[in-house]
Amino acid sequence: MSQYIVITPDYEVVRIQGKQRVAEYIQQYYSEDMLNICRRRDLDYDELSIQNVRDEGLLIGGTDRACKIYDLEEVERKVNETFSAKEDAKAMMLFLKQLVLERALKCPGDLSDLLSETDELYAPDILDDYPNQV
């Protein structure tokens, strides 16, 4: 089963196994974001229409509050291409492999820099595979 690296808008890194679990994780993250928006705007979440939720969801996903998704194999390829020192590449690979599944931690700067050069996957592509989830 494929593994993914997700960078949250709070600059935390999470390793997740499987597209479905990535979709669920991001949906949960956005749901919490939506609740926070409702609290700040003094809105009743339970009274929002489906269209309101979709509109706010698109707004959340289309801003700097979007989660970024990367295929772990692609990240590992980029590590091998980018790091000139073997020790640095090994250290980064060890860091990636030792990330506990679904446990977020602060993203180190060197990983953040590396990911900026790595092809990103987009949440709608993953979420579209699971249309029955909100």
C-alpha positions in Angstrom: 0.0 0.0 0.0 1.3 3.4 -0.9 2.5 5.9 1.7 2.2 9.6 1.6 3.7 12.6 3.4 1.2 15.3 4.3 2.3 18.8 5.4 -0.4 20.6 7.3 -0.9 24.4 7.1 0.6 24.4 10.6 3.9 23.1 9.1 3.6 19.7 10.7 4.6 16.6 8.8 2.5 13.4 8.9 3.2 10.0 7.2 0.0 8.3 6.2 -0.6 4.9 4.5 -3.1 4.6 1.7 -5.1 7.2 -0.4 -8.3 6.6 1.5 -6.6 7.3 4.9 -5.0 10.5 3.4 -8.5 11.6 2.2 -10.0 10.9 5.7 -7.1 12.7 7.4 -7.4 15.8 5.3 -11.2 15.8 5.6 -10.9 15.7 9.3 -8.3 18.5 9.3 -10.6 20.6 7.1 -13.6 19.8 9.3 -11.8 21.1 12.3 -10.8 24.2 10.3 -14.4 24.7 9.3 -15.5 24.5 13.0 -12.9 27.1 13.9 -14.1 29.4 11.1 -17.7 29.0 12.4 -16.6 29.9 15.9 -14.7 33.0 14.7 -17.6 34.2 12.6 -20.2 33.2 15.2 -21.9 30.8 12.8 -23.8 27.7 13.8 -22.1 24.8 12.0 -25.2 22.6 12.1 -27.3 25.3 10.3 -24.9 25.7 7.4 -26.3 24.5 4.0 -24.3 21.9 2.0 -23.4 24.7 -0.4 -22.1 26.9 2.4 -19.9 24.0 3.6 -18.7 23.4 0.0 -17.9 27.1 -0.5 -16.0 27.4 2.8 -14.2 24.1 2.0 -13.1 25.4 -1.3 -12.0 28.6 0.3 -10.0 26.7 3.0 -8.5 24.4 0.3 -7.7 27.3 -2.0 -5.7 29.3 0.6 -2.6 28.9 2.6 -4.7 26.6 4.8 -4.4 23.8 2.4 -2.7 20.5 3.2 0.1 19.5 0.9 0.4 15.8 -0.1 3.4 14.0 -1.5 4.0 10.4 -2.5 6.6 9.0 -0.1 8.4 7.2 -3.0 8.7 10.5 -4.9 10.1 12.2 -1.8 12.7 9.4 -1.4 13.7 9.8 -5.0 14.1 13.5 -4.5 16.2 12.9 -1.4 18.6 10.7 -3.4 18.8 13.3 -6.3 19.2 16.4 -4.1 21.5 15.5 -1.2 25.1 15.5 -2.3 26.4 14.1 1.0 25.4 10.5 1.5 25.2 11.0 5.3 22.6 13.8 4.8 20.6 11.6 2.5 20.7 8.7 4.9 19.7 10.9 7.8 16.7 12.2 5.9 15.6 8.8 4.7 15.9 7.6 8.3 13.8 10.5 9.5 11.1 9.7 6.9 11.0 6.0 7.7 10.8 6.6 11.5 7.8 8.9 11.3 5.1 7.2 13.2 2.0 6.7 11.0 -0.5 9.5 11.5 1.5 11.3 14.2 2.1 14.9 13.3 5.3 16.6 14.2 7.0 19.9 13.3 8.4 19.7 9.8 12.2 20.3 9.7 13.3 23.1 7.4 15.5 20.8 5.2 12.5 18.6 4.5 10.3 21.6 3.8 12.9 22.9 1.3 13.1 19.4 -0.3 9.3 19.2 -0.6 9.2 22.6 -2.4 11.1 20.9 -5.2 9.0 17.7 -5.2 5.8 17.2 -7.3 2.8 17.7 -5.1 -0.4 15.7 -5.2 -3.7 17.6 -4.8 -6.4 16.8 -2.3 -9.3 17.0 -4.8 -7.6 14.2 -6.8 -7.5 12.0 -3.8 -10.9 13.1 -2.4 -12.5 12.5 -5.7 -11.8 8.8 -5.3 -14.0 8.9 -2.2 -17.1 10.9 -3.2 -19.3 9.6 -0.4 -17.2 11.2 2.2 -17.9 14.7 3.4 
